[in-house]
Amino acid sequence: MAAIRSMKAGVDVIFQQLTAGAYVCPDTFVNNWAHLITRVKEMKPLISQPGVTDIIVRTDMMLMADLLAIIYAVGIVENFLGCLEHHVRRGADRIII
């Protein structure tokens, strides 16, 4: 639990920067996004261990909700970026919505 709370605190800092930061250059945003992805990838194996989610739900339901929301949000954006990359590699010059 202590490791997960510590990781979550780091994720919260990055999330705050990504949502409210006034970035001078997109590279800094992308760098922070990469750090967020790394943190989420580090958390997922801990949360996936047998019984861990049960403990988190019993002791701190909001923490579990936050963790799942973060994991899903990162997954959604990662999927979108992967779709864009595939689109560009196919040589498409515009995105069709």
Phi, psi and omega in degrees: 000318181298319180295319181293316178299320179296314178297320181297322179298318177295320178296319180300320179297313180295318179301316179300316179296318182292325183273333186235355183288143175261094186277133178285329182217144181299333180301322179293319176299312181298321178298315178295321178299318179298321177296320179298315179300316179299315181297318180295318178296329177286326182284322186306315179296325178294315181292331183282349180296142182306130176087344184294313180297324178298317179296315181297316180298318180292324187264331184202084183300323180294323177298316180297317178299316178298313181299314179295319179298317180295313180299315179293318180298315179297319178298319179296312181293320178299319178296318178299314179297322176296320177297317178298317180299316178299319180298315180293318180296331177285351178088012179291138183261356178209159180262130178256124181254000000 
